[in-house]
Amino acid sequence: MAHDTPEGPAEMGAEMDYAEHERTYDLFLTVTKYTCLVVIATLIAMAFGFFTAAGFISSTILFILICAIGAWFLR
């Protein structure tokens, strides 16, 4: 079938939506950044809860505190 717009690699004349590419990449970086924050906060809170006498409630409070401070720094 014949198409009016070129298809294939950009070198061959295919149009690229660079604005959409930039938005997608920014979203990917944001999701990755906050996922790393939550994983690190979870590991620290688990270590605090398991290896000290603090307990579950204290480690949960620490997790929330680390996530809040980290989100403030990462914004």
Secondary structure, 3 states (H helix, E strand, C coil): CCCCCCCCCHHHCCCCCHHHHHHHHHHHHHHHHHHHHHHHHHHHHHHHHHHCCCCHHHHHHHHHHHHHHHHHHHC
